[in-house]
Amino acid sequence: MKRQIAELSSKIKTLNFRRTKTSEILEKQDLQASEPKKQSIINISKAVNELKETIEEKKFAKGADEGAIAEWSKLYESELEKADQDIKLLDQQIKKMDDDEREAKTAYEHERKLAFELELFERKAKFQEELEKTKQDLIWRHVPTSDNPADRASRAGDLSDAELWWRGPNWLKDPERWPDEIVPQPTVESNAEAKLVKSVLGVAVNDGNEADEVLKKFPVQKALRVCAWMRRFANNALHKRGRSLVIGPLTTSELARQRQFYIKRAQENCDLEKIWSNEYLRSLRERHRTKKTKRGFTPKVEDVVIISDDEKKRGQWSLGVVEELVAGKDGEVRVAKVRSKKSHLERAV
């Protein structure tokens, strides 16, 4: 046992020696040295602890007093606690440096992405600018079929003696004889060929859902089960050939899916932005109506108006032009037909 005690003292000295450079590594924040140093202290601490426990067992076997053994172990346990503290500090530094490196890498990649997007945007802007300049210099003219070389090429035949194909029309080198520019304004002939297109647009929106009606009539648990059965029936009815049908009692996943559906519906109904848009703005409009007419602002044909859209923010609402006003039986304007950039709409006034 004397030999083992001497070996334990030697390992304690080795442990203290390896711990001496811990503070220096922590100050320098050397990641490459931190990991090996941490592993080295862990290994020697494990060896010291195992040897200490072996000596304690032998002391007990020889009948040594428990208090004496505990007093003898205090010195070594104190050294092991110091080693554990160094291991903890090294581990914290390694994690911190890993996080810093990860954040730096993320920031670098983000900067590269922004730089690439900026360069791409500048290229697009430059290309668009050059394209606009080119468009301004373009003048479109109509070439008659008899003077169009491409018309000859699109038809079968020998082009070896076709003067028009090889040299072009006679007026090509004389700008004064070029055809007139294309007239962008409609003519009587083009108006005669115009077609009247009518579009029927729905203006009523129903956000209701059958599942909401079930929830109003039944308790929550029953409504969940009823709608889950309805969902399963619909999925089985629409199942593809070769896929097995879902049978048996309802599963927890089916009930959880239906519960999540109701949660989303409740969140939509409690959307503060929609409530503010639908209720507060409407009451604000009523408040500002004049007492004389008891109505608010009445648009006129060709007025430019803002088209509200619940799916977009106010800053993204598009502009429109009033094309027609529809009055009710009382003579008051009730509906305005509005033309936007992409569609025609009917909105209540």
C-alpha positions in Angstrom: 0.0 0.0 0.0 3.0 2.3 0.5 3.8 2.0 -3.1 0.3 3.0 -4.1 0.3 6.0 -1.7 3.6 7.1 -3.3 2.0 6.7 -6.7 -1.0 8.7 -5.6 1.3 11.5 -4.4 3.1 11.4 -7.7 -0.2 11.7 -9.6 -1.4 14.6 -7.4 1.8 16.4 -8.4 1.2 15.7 -12.0 -2.3 16.9 -11.7 -1.2 20.2 -10.1 1.5 20.6 -12.8 -1.1 20.2 -15.6 -3.4 22.7 -13.8 -0.7 25.4 -13.7 -1.2 26.5 -17.3 -5.0 26.6 -17.1 -5.3 30.3 -16.1 -2.8 31.2 -18.9 -4.9 29.3 -21.5 -8.1 31.0 -20.2 -6.6 34.5 -20.5 -5.3 33.9 -24.0 -8.6 32.2 -25.0 -6.7 29.6 -27.0 -9.3 27.2 -28.4 -6.7 24.7 -29.8 -5.0 24.4 -26.4 -8.2 24.4 -24.3 -9.6 21.1 -25.5 -6.4 19.0 -25.0 -5.8 20.6 -21.6 -9.3 19.8 -20.5 -9.0 16.2 -21.6 -5.6 15.8 -19.9 -6.9 17.1 -16.6 -10.0 14.8 -16.9 -7.8 11.7 -17.5 -5.3 12.4 -14.6 -8.3 13.3 -12.2 -9.9 10.0 -13.1 -6.7 8.1 -12.4 -6.2 9.9 -9.0 -9.8 9.2 -7.9 -9.5 5.5 -8.8 -6.2 5.1 -7.0 -7.6 7.0 -3.9 -10.6 4.7 -3.8 -8.4 1.6 -4.0 -6.2 2.8 -1.1 -9.4 3.6 0.9 -10.6 0.0 0.4 -7.3 -1.4 1.6 -7.3 0.8 4.6 -10.8 -0.4 5.5 -9.7 -4.0 5.0 -6.9 -3.5 7.5 -9.4 -2.1 10.1 -8.5 1.6 9.9 -10.9 4.0 11.5 -13.5 5.7 9.2 -12.8 9.1 10.6 -9.0 8.7 10.0 -9.7 7.6 6.4 -12.0 10.6 5.8 -9.3 12.9 7.2 -6.7 11.3 5.0 -8.9 11.7 1.9 -9.7 15.4 2.4 -6.4 16.5 0.9 -6.9 14.5 -2.3 -10.6 15.5 -2.6 -9.6 19.1 -2.3 -7.2 18.7 -5.2 -9.8 16.9 -7.2 -12.3 19.7 -6.6 -9.8 22.3 -7.9 -9.3 20.1 -11.0 -13.1 19.9 -11.5 -13.3 23.7 -11.3 -10.6 24.1 -13.9 -12.4 21.5 -16.2 -15.6 23.5 -15.8 -13.9 26.8 -16.7 -12.2 25.2 -19.7 -15.5 23.7 -20.8 -17.3 27.1 -20.5 -14.6 28.8 -22.5 -14.7 26.1 -25.3 -18.5 26.5 -25.6 -18.2 30.3 -25.6 -15.5 30.3 -28.3 -17.5 27.8 -30.4 -20.6 30.1 -30.1 -18.5 33.1 -31.1 -17.1 31.3 -34.0 -20.5 30.2 -35.1 -21.9 33.7 -34.8 -19.0 35.2 -36.7 -19.5 32.6 -39.5 -23.2 33.3 -39.6 -22.6 37.1 -39.8 -20.0 36.6 -42.6 -22.4 34.4 -44.6 -25.1 37.0 -44.1 -22.8 39.8 -45.3 -21.9 37.8 -48.3 -25.5 37.2 -49.1 -26.4 40.8 -48.7 -23.4 41.8 -50.9 -24.5 39.3 -53.6 -28.1 40.6 -53.5 -26.9 44.2 -53.7 -24.7 43.4 -56.6 -27.6 41.5 -58.3 -29.9 44.4 -57.7 -27.5 46.9 -59.1 -27.0 44.7 -62.2 -30.7 44.5 -62.7 -31.2 48.2 -62.2 -28.4 48.9 -64.7 -29.8 46.5 -67.2 -33.3 48.0 -66.8 -31.9 51.5 -67.3 -30.1 50.5 -70.5 -33.2 48.7 -71.7 -35.4 51.8 -71.1 -32.9 53.9 -73.0 -33.0 51.4 -75.9 -36.8 51.4 -75.9 -36.9 55.2 -76.2 -34.7 55.0 -79.3 -36.9 52.3 -80.9 -39.3 53.3 -83.6 -41.7 50.6 -84.8 -42.8 50.7 -88.4 -45.1 48.4 -90.4 -43.5 46.6 -93.4 -45.9 45.5 -96.1 -46.0 41.8 -96.9 -44.8 42.5 -100.5 -41.6 44.1 -99.0 -41.0 41.7 -96.2 -38.0 39.3 -96.9 -39.1 37.0 -94.0 -42.4 36.4 -95.8 -40.6 34.8 -98.7 -38.5 32.6 -96.5 -41.5 31.2 -94.7 -42.9 29.9 -98.0 -41.5 27.0 -100.0 -39.5 27.9 -103.1 -36.1 28.7 -104.5 -34.5 31.9 -103.0 -31.4 31.9 -105.1 -32.9 34.4 -107.5 -35.0 36.3 -104.9 -33.7 39.9 -105.0 -35.9 40.8 -102.0 -34.3 38.1 -99.9 -30.7 38.9 -100.7 -30.8 42.7 -100.9 -34.0 43.7 -99.0 -36.7 46.2 -100.2 -35.7 49.0 -102.5 -36.4 51.7 -99.8 -34.2 50.1 -97.2 -31.2 52.5 -97.7 -33.4 55.6 -98.1 -34.8 56.8 -94.8 -37.2 59.2 -96.5 -39.0 56.3 -98.1 -39.3 54.2 -94.9 -42.9 53.3 -93.9 -44.7 55.6 -91.5 -44.6 54.9 -87.8 -47.2 52.7 -86.2 -50.0 54.8 -84.9 -50.7 53.9 -81.2 -54.1 55.5 -81.2 -57.1 53.3 -82.1 -58.6 53.9 -85.5 -62.2 53.6 -86.8 -61.3 50.2 -88.2 -59.7 48.9 -85.0 -62.6 50.1 -82.9 -65.0 48.3 -85.2 -63.2 45.0 -84.4 -63.1 45.6 -80.7 -64.9 43.1 -78.5 -66.9 44.0 -75.4 -65.8 41.8 -72.5 -68.0 41.5 -69.4 -66.6 40.2 -66.2 -68.7 39.0 -63.3 -66.9 39.5 -60.0 -68.1 38.2 -56.7 -68.0 40.8 -54.0 -69.3 38.8 -51.0 -66.8 36.8 -48.9 -67.9 34.1 -46.5 -65.3 33.2 -43.9 -67.6 30.7 -42.2 -66.7 27.1 -41.7 -68.9 24.1 -40.9 -66.6 23.0 -38.1 -67.3 26.4 -36.4 -71.0 25.6 -36.5 -70.4 22.2 -34.9 -68.4 23.8 -32.1 -71.3 26.2 -31.4 -73.8 23.4 -31.0 -71.8 20.8 -29.0 -69.2 20.7 -26.2 -65.6 20.9 -27.2 -64.7 17.2 -26.7 -67.8 16.1 -28.7 -67.1 18.7 -31.4 -63.5 17.5 -31.7 -64.7 13.9 -32.2 -67.4 14.7 -34.7 -65.1 16.8 -36.9 -62.4 14.3 -36.6 -64.8 11.6 -38.0 -65.8 14.0 -40.7 -62.2 14.6 -41.7 -61.5 10.8 -41.7 -64.5 10.2 -43.9 -63.4 12.9 -46.4 -59.9 11.5 -46.5 -61.1 7.9 -47.1 -63.5 9.1 -49.8 -60.7 10.9 -51.6 -58.1 8.2 -51.1 -56.0 7.1 -54.1 -56.1 3.6 -55.4 -53.7 1.3 -53.7 -53.7 3.2 -50.4 -55.4 1.5 -47.4 -58.4 3.1 -45.8 -58.2 4.4 -42.2 -60.5 2.4 -40.0 -61.0 1.7 -36.3 -61.4 4.1 -33.4 -60.1 7.7 -33.6 -56.4 8.1 -32.8 -54.8 10.7 -30.6 -53.1 12.2 -33.7 -56.5 12.8 -35.4 -57.9 14.5 -32.3 -54.8 16.6 -31.9 -55.0 17.6 -35.6 -58.6 18.8 -35.1 -57.7 20.6 -31.9 -54.9 22.4 -33.7 -57.4 23.4 -36.4 -59.8 25.0 -33.8 -56.8 26.8 -32.2 -55.9 28.4 -35.5 -59.5 29.3 -36.1 -59.7 31.0 -32.7 -56.4 32.9 -33.5 -57.8 34.1 -36.8 -61.0 35.3 -35.1 -59.0 37.2 -32.5 -56.7 38.9 -35.0 -56.5 42.4 -33.6 -55.6 43.9 -37.0 -58.7 42.6 -38.6 -60.9 43.7 -35.7 -59.4 47.2 -35.9 -59.9 47.3 -39.7 -63.4 46.0 -39.7 -64.9 47.6 -36.6 -62.9 50.7 -35.6 -62.4 52.1 -39.1 -66.0 51.5 -39.9 -67.1 53.4 -36.8 -64.7 56.1 -37.5 -66.1 56.5 -41.0 -69.7 56.7 -39.5 -68.6 59.3 -37.0 -67.2 61.7 -39.7 -70.3 61.6 -41.9 -72.0 65.0 -42.2 -75.3 65.6 -40.5 -76.8 67.2 -43.6 -76.5 64.3 -46.0 -76.1 61.6 -43.3 -73.6 60.0 -45.7 -69.9 60.2 -46.1 -67.8 61.1 -49.1 -69.5 60.0 -52.4 -67.0 59.2 -55.1 -67.3 60.4 -58.7 -66.5 58.8 -62.0 -62.8 59.1 -62.8 -61.9 59.6 -59.1 -58.7 57.9 -58.0 -59.4 55.8 -54.9 -57.5 53.4 -52.6 -58.7 49.8 -52.7 -58.7 48.2 -49.3 -57.4 44.6 -49.0 -57.5 42.6 -45.7 -54.7 40.4 -46.9 -52.2 43.3 -47.3 -50.9 46.1 -45.1 -52.3 49.6 -45.6 -49.1 50.7 -47.2 -49.5 48.0 -49.9 -53.1 48.8 -50.9 -53.4 49.5 -54.6 -55.0 52.4 -56.4 -58.0 52.3 -58.7 -60.1 54.5 -60.9 -63.9 54.8 -60.5 -65.5 53.8 -63.8 -69.2 53.7 -62.9 -71.5 54.4 -59.9 -74.6 52.3 -59.2 -77.4 54.0 -57.3 -80.1 52.3 -55.3 -83.9 52.8 -55.4 -83.5 55.9 -53.1 -81.1 57.5 -55.6 -78.1 57.2 -53.3 -74.9 55.7 -54.7 -74.5 52.2 -53.3 -71.9 50.5 -55.4 -68.8 51.7 -57.3 -67.2 49.8 -60.2 -63.5 50.3 -59.9 -60.7 49.5 -62.4 -57.3 48.7 -60.8 -54.1 47.9 -62.6 -54.8 44.1 -62.8 -58.6 43.7 -62.4 -62.1 45.2 -62.2 -63.9 45.3 -58.9 -67.2 46.2 -57.4 -67.1 47.8 -54.0 -69.9 49.0 -51.7 -69.7 52.8 -50.9 
